[in-house]
Amino acid sequence: MSAVAHLQSELETKISAANDLDTLEKIRVEALGKKGAITALMSNLGGMQPEERKSFGAEVNKLKDNVSRLLEEKFTTLKAGAISARLEKEKLDMTLPVSTGAKGKIHPISQTIDEMIAIFADMGFTVAEGPDVEDDFHNFTALNFPPEHPARAMHDTFYLPDAEGKTGLDAKRLLRTHTSTVQVRTMQNQKPPIRIIIPGRTYRSDYDMTHTPMFHQLEGLVIDKNTHMGHLKGCLIDFCKAFFGVDELPTRFRPSFFPFTEPSAEMDIGCDRSGGGLKIGAGSGWLEILGCGMVHPNVLKNCGIDPNEYQGFAFGMGIERVAMLKYGIPDLRTFFEGDTRWLEHYGFDPLDRPNLATGL
């Protein structure tokens, strides 16, 4: 047997016996490396006669090709086996019972939003969304705010750099101060009848025990041909009874003023403050809960809706405020401090989601 044939037989045996990628790599270096056996055979070509060199060179090249092919095939097989072994090792048994250890809690804000959506969805409302970064038209002008209105002032609104290519109020960009901007966008893009609620983040430059720079609002809008103040009152009374779980809940509506509604009102619910506590329901006290009113005709005009044919009502409330009242949370700022101890106390079971069938 020639040296080339002997080496090929030896390498084939080693490659076939290799059972991991590291061993196979060592065999490759021993055969094809700078100091490998096949490389050593090639170095003998310089001392041979031309005819012998031609024959021997062809034989060595064939050996090199065969060994390279065997190494590649073995590498593919071992790599597939290594991946299968790793997948088997890292596989999770999804049939195991749920861990009884620590689990997360649903934040009161998320819980309250889900509760409110469930109640209004049962009344036929759908959820609408819009951008947090708005322009002056959608945040103020379309909602009948005059140019000199104090709500436009820098101390109340977070203004951003002006939009390029625009001038005047049209160039003003800001973080929305209320979710009413989505009401405007909906009226511009959807023909009546409209029945929506808009939960979302809003931003104002304020921070104390009852105010934060970022907070959540839920607003509602109904536009139709025959909508009137009685529909507004009935809708909000039913909501408050369902949300607070009090069937006999005293309510009252006080005249107020908002640029975007006329007439405007604030809604109060009854409460009892005797004994130093606060209980929602029958009592001698009142709590302001939300603002509401009939959509101002100017707002309808600004959004392309004929006020002679359509009218509607709108309302809005702070989600943190109603959550604090319902769940006895004393300080608004704690909602956003990320304290896991607070969340453990006030949080909710993630497997017990709000719905009207099983209760809120």
C-alpha positions in Angstrom: 0.0 0.0 0.0 1.4 3.4 -1.0 2.0 6.1 1.6 -0.9 8.1 0.2 -3.3 5.2 0.3 -2.2 4.4 3.8 -2.7 8.0 5.0 -6.2 8.1 3.4 -7.2 4.9 5.2 -5.9 6.2 8.5 -7.7 9.6 8.1 -11.0 8.0 7.0 -10.9 5.8 10.2 -10.3 8.8 12.5 -12.9 10.9 10.8 -15.5 8.2 11.1 -14.7 7.6 14.8 -14.9 11.3 15.7 -17.8 11.9 18.0 -17.6 15.7 18.7 -16.7 18.9 16.9 -13.5 19.5 18.9 -12.1 16.1 18.0 -13.0 16.6 14.3 -11.2 20.0 14.4 -8.0 18.3 15.7 -8.1 15.7 12.9 -8.5 18.5 10.3 -5.4 20.3 11.6 -3.4 17.1 11.7 -4.3 16.4 8.1 -4.6 19.8 6.4 -2.8 22.2 8.7 0.5 23.9 7.9 2.3 21.0 9.6 -0.3 18.4 8.7 0.3 15.0 7.1 -1.1 15.9 3.7 0.9 19.2 3.7 4.0 17.2 4.4 3.4 14.9 1.4 3.0 18.0 -0.8 6.5 19.2 0.4 8.1 16.1 -1.2 7.1 17.2 -4.7 10.2 19.4 -5.1 12.6 16.5 -5.1 10.8 14.3 -7.7 11.2 13.9 -11.4 8.6 15.7 -13.6 6.6 12.6 -14.5 6.7 11.2 -10.9 5.8 14.7 -9.6 2.8 14.9 -11.9 1.5 11.4 -10.9 2.2 11.9 -7.2 0.8 15.4 -7.1 -2.5 14.2 -8.7 -2.7 11.4 -6.1 -2.1 13.8 -3.2 -4.7 16.4 -4.5 -7.3 13.6 -4.8 -6.5 12.6 -1.2 -6.8 16.2 -0.1 -10.2 16.6 -1.8 -11.5 13.3 -0.3 -10.4 14.2 3.2 -11.9 17.7 2.9 -15.2 16.2 1.7 -15.3 13.6 4.6 -14.5 16.4 7.1 -17.3 18.6 5.8 -19.9 15.7 5.9 -18.9 14.7 9.4 -19.0 18.4 10.5 -22.5 18.8 9.2 -23.6 15.6 11.0 -22.0 16.5 14.3 -23.3 20.1 14.3 -26.9 18.9 13.7 -26.4 16.4 16.6 -25.1 19.1 18.9 -28.0 21.4 18.1 -30.5 18.6 18.8 -28.8 17.8 22.1 -28.9 21.4 23.1 -32.6 21.8 22.3 -33.4 18.6 24.2 -31.4 19.9 27.2 -33.0 23.3 27.2 -36.5 22.2 26.5 -39.2 23.4 28.9 -42.0 21.0 30.0 -45.0 23.2 29.5 -47.2 20.5 31.1 -45.7 21.4 34.5 -48.1 23.0 37.0 -48.0 26.8 37.4 -45.4 27.9 39.9 -46.9 28.8 43.3 -44.1 31.3 44.0 -44.2 35.1 43.6 -46.1 36.6 40.7 -46.7 40.0 39.3 -49.6 42.3 40.0 -51.7 44.5 37.7 -51.1 48.2 38.4 -54.2 50.0 39.7 -54.2 52.3 36.7 -54.3 49.4 34.2 -57.0 47.8 36.4 -59.1 50.9 36.5 -58.9 51.5 32.7 -60.0 47.9 32.1 -62.9 48.4 34.5 -64.0 51.6 32.8 -63.7 50.1 29.3 -65.8 47.1 30.4 -68.6 49.3 31.7 -68.7 51.7 28.7 -68.3 48.8 26.2 -71.5 47.4 27.6 -73.2 50.7 26.7 -72.0 50.4 23.1 -68.9 52.6 23.3 -65.7 51.7 21.4 -62.1 52.7 22.3 -60.3 55.3 20.2 -56.6 56.3 20.4 -54.4 59.1 19.1 -50.9 60.6 19.3 -49.4 62.0 22.5 -47.5 64.7 20.6 -50.1 67.1 19.1 -50.5 70.4 17.3 -52.2 73.6 18.5 -55.2 73.1 16.3 -56.2 69.7 17.7 -55.3 70.5 21.3 -56.8 74.0 21.5 -58.2 75.8 18.4 -60.6 73.0 17.3 -61.9 72.8 20.9 -62.9 76.5 20.9 -60.0 77.8 23.1 -59.4 81.4 22.3 -55.8 82.5 21.5 -55.5 84.3 24.9 -56.8 81.4 26.9 -54.6 80.7 30.0 -54.5 76.9 29.3 -52.2 77.8 26.4 -49.7 79.4 28.7 -46.2 77.9 29.1 -46.7 77.2 32.8 -49.5 74.7 32.0 -48.5 73.2 28.7 -45.3 71.3 27.6 -44.4 72.9 24.3 -42.0 71.3 21.8 -39.9 73.0 19.1 -42.0 74.4 16.3 -42.8 72.2 13.3 -40.7 73.0 10.2 -42.4 74.7 7.3 -45.3 76.1 9.4 -45.9 79.4 11.0 -48.0 80.8 13.8 -50.2 78.6 15.9 -50.1 75.9 13.2 -46.4 75.4 14.0 -46.9 74.9 17.7 -46.2 71.3 18.8 -46.9 70.1 22.4 -47.7 67.2 24.6 -51.4 66.9 24.7 -53.0 68.4 27.8 -56.2 66.2 27.4 -57.4 63.3 25.4 -60.0 65.6 23.7 -57.6 65.8 20.8 -58.7 62.3 19.9 -62.3 63.5 19.9 -61.4 66.1 17.3 -59.5 63.5 15.1 -62.4 61.1 15.3 -65.0 63.7 14.3 -62.8 64.8 11.4 -62.4 61.2 10.1 -65.6 59.5 11.0 -69.2 60.4 10.1 -71.8 60.4 12.8 -73.2 58.5 14.7 -70.1 58.4 17.0 -69.9 56.8 20.4 -66.3 56.5 21.7 -64.2 56.6 24.8 -60.6 57.6 24.9 -58.3 56.4 27.7 -54.7 57.7 27.6 -51.8 59.7 28.9 -52.0 63.5 29.2 -49.3 66.0 30.3 -49.4 69.3 32.2 -46.7 71.2 34.1 -47.8 70.5 37.7 -46.6 68.3 40.5 -47.9 67.9 44.1 -50.0 65.5 46.1 -52.9 65.6 43.7 -51.1 66.5 40.4 -48.3 64.9 38.4 -46.7 66.1 35.1 -48.1 63.0 33.4 -51.5 61.5 34.3 -54.3 59.5 32.7 -57.7 60.6 31.5 -60.7 58.9 30.1 -63.0 61.0 27.9 -66.2 60.1 26.1 -68.0 61.4 23.1 -71.4 60.8 21.6 -72.6 62.5 18.4 -76.0 61.8 16.9 -79.0 63.6 15.6 -81.2 63.3 18.7 -78.7 63.2 21.6 -79.6 65.4 24.5 -78.6 66.3 28.1 -80.8 63.5 29.5 -78.8 60.9 27.6 -75.6 62.4 29.1 -76.9 62.3 32.7 -78.3 58.7 32.3 -75.0 57.5 30.8 -72.8 59.0 33.6 -75.1 58.0 36.4 -75.2 54.4 35.2 -71.4 54.4 34.9 -70.8 55.7 38.4 -73.2 53.2 39.9 -71.4 50.3 38.1 -67.9 51.5 38.7 -68.3 52.2 42.5 -70.7 49.2 43.0 -73.3 51.4 44.7 -76.9 50.9 43.3 -78.4 53.8 45.3 -75.7 56.4 44.5 -76.7 60.0 45.0 -75.6 62.2 42.1 -76.0 65.9 41.1 -74.9 68.0 38.2 -73.7 71.6 38.8 -73.5 74.3 36.1 -69.9 74.9 35.0 -67.9 76.2 32.1 -65.7 74.5 29.5 -64.8 76.1 26.1 -65.7 73.0 24.2 -69.2 72.3 25.7 -72.4 74.4 26.1 -74.1 73.9 28.5 -71.4 72.5 30.7 -71.6 70.7 34.1 -69.6 69.0 36.8 -70.9 65.8 38.3 -70.8 65.1 42.0 -71.5 61.8 43.8 -72.6 61.4 47.4 -70.3 60.4 50.1 -70.1 60.1 53.9 -67.1 61.6 55.7 -68.2 60.9 59.3 -65.6 59.3 61.5 -62.7 60.7 59.6 -63.1 58.3 56.7 -64.6 58.5 53.2 -67.4 56.2 52.0 -68.9 56.5 48.6 -72.7 56.5 48.7 -75.5 58.0 50.8 -74.2 60.7 53.2 -74.1 64.4 53.8 -71.1 65.1 51.6 -70.4 65.5 47.9 -67.4 64.6 45.7 -66.7 66.2 42.3 -66.0 63.3 40.0 -65.9 64.5 36.4 -66.7 67.3 33.9 -69.2 67.1 31.1 -71.6 68.9 28.8 -73.1 69.2 25.3 -70.6 69.6 22.5 -70.2 73.2 21.6 -71.5 74.0 18.0 -68.2 75.7 17.2 -66.4 72.4 17.9 -68.7 70.6 15.6 -68.1 73.2 12.9 -64.3 73.0 13.3 -64.5 69.3 12.8 -66.6 69.4 9.7 -70.0 68.4 11.3 -73.1 70.4 10.7 -74.4 71.6 14.2 -77.9 72.2 12.7 -78.1 68.4 12.0 -76.1 66.8 14.7 -75.5 67.4 18.4 -73.8 65.4 21.1 -72.3 65.2 24.6 -68.8 64.8 26.0 -67.3 64.0 29.4 -63.9 63.5 30.9 -62.4 62.3 34.2 -59.0 61.7 35.7 -58.3 57.9 35.9 -56.0 58.3 38.9 -58.6 60.3 40.8 -61.4 57.7 40.4 -58.9 55.0 41.3 -57.9 56.8 44.4 -61.5 57.2 45.5 -62.4 53.6 44.8 -59.4 51.9 46.2 -58.4 54.3 49.0 -55.1 55.4 47.6 -54.1 58.7 49.5 -51.3 60.1 47.3 -51.3 60.5 43.5 -47.5 60.5 43.2 -47.2 56.9 44.5 -48.8 55.6 41.2 -45.6 56.4 39.4 -42.8 55.7 42.0 -42.3 52.1 40.9 -42.3 50.8 44.5 -42.9 47.0 44.4 -44.2 47.0 48.0 -46.9 49.6 47.1 -47.8 47.5 44.0 -48.0 44.3 46.2 -50.5 46.1 48.4 -52.6 47.9 45.8 -52.1 45.7 42.8 -54.5 43.1 41.3 -54.4 39.5 40.4 -53.4 39.2 36.7 -55.7 36.2 36.3 -58.7 38.1 37.5 -59.5 40.6 34.7 -62.5 43.0 35.0 -65.7 42.1 33.1 -69.3 42.7 33.7 -70.2 39.0 33.8 -68.2 38.1 36.9 -68.1 41.6 38.3 -65.4 44.4 38.5 
